Amino acid sequence: LVLLDLILPSKMGWKQSDADIYEGLKILKSLKDDPVSRDIPVIILSNVDDPATIEEAKRRGAEDYLIKVNVLPAQILARVKEILEKYKKENN
């Protein structure tokens, strides 16, 4: 399982920009396009709460999209466990 944030550091540091969000989405697309990693579940864990970005991440294959400021660590852990159980059932 991969936990991926969409805001990744760039040459300019941690300043959030549309380009930084695009980099996170590119990584998601690369993971899902690669035959070696395409079946690995990806959860986006980010503070980007733009509906269009959330939809794009799901379209590109994110299993779930959690907004950091709205979720507790226990909720993240529970979702990770659910997705791993689903993954195990589908791949046995």
N, C-alpha and C positions, 0 to 999 in steps of 0.2 A: 504494500500500500504506500502511496505517495501523498504526503501533505504538501501542498504547493501554495505559496503566497503569490499573488499577481504583481505585487510591488517588490521589485528586486533592485539591488543597488546597481547603479550605472557609473560611468566615468565621472558623473557629476555628484555622486554620493546618493543619499537617500531621498532626495527631493522627488516627490511624487509628480509624475507627468503621464500624459496619455501614452508616451513612448515606453515608459516603464511598465505600464499595464500591458501594453502590446507584447513586451518581451515575455511576461509570464504566460500569456496566451500562446505565444509561439512555442514555449517549452511544452505546454500541454499538448499542442498539436503534434509536436515532434514525438512525444511519448506515445501518442495514440496512432501515429502513422508508422511507427517502427514495429515490425513483426515480433521483435523480442519483448517489447514492453507494452504492446497495445492492450493486453488483457489485464494489466496491473491496474487496480482501482486507484483513481486520483480524487482526492478531496481538496477543493480549493478552500483555504482558510485565509481570509483577507479582510481588510477594512473597506475595500471597494464595494459600495452597496448600490451601484448604478444598475438598474434593471437590465439595460441592454448588455452590459458586461456579464452579468450573471447568466443571461440567456445564451450569450456567445460561448461562455465556458461550458455550459451544459451541452450545447450543440457540438462542441469540439470533443466531448466525451467525459467531462467531469462527472463522477458518480454523485457528488453532492457539492454544495457551495454553502459554506458557513461564514457568517460575518463575525469577525473576532469580538467586536464590542458587544455583540448580542448573545454570546454563547459562553457558558461556563466550561472549565476544563473537564468536569465530569460528563457534560453533554458531548463534548468532543470525543472523549474516550468511549462513551456508549455508542456513538455513531460509528467510530472506527471498528468496534467489536461487531456491530451489526453488519457492516459491509464486508468484513473479513469472513464472517460466518456465511454470508451469501456467496462470496467468492469461493470458499471451500466446497460448498454444496454444488456449485456450478462446475467445478474443476476436479471432481472426484470420479 
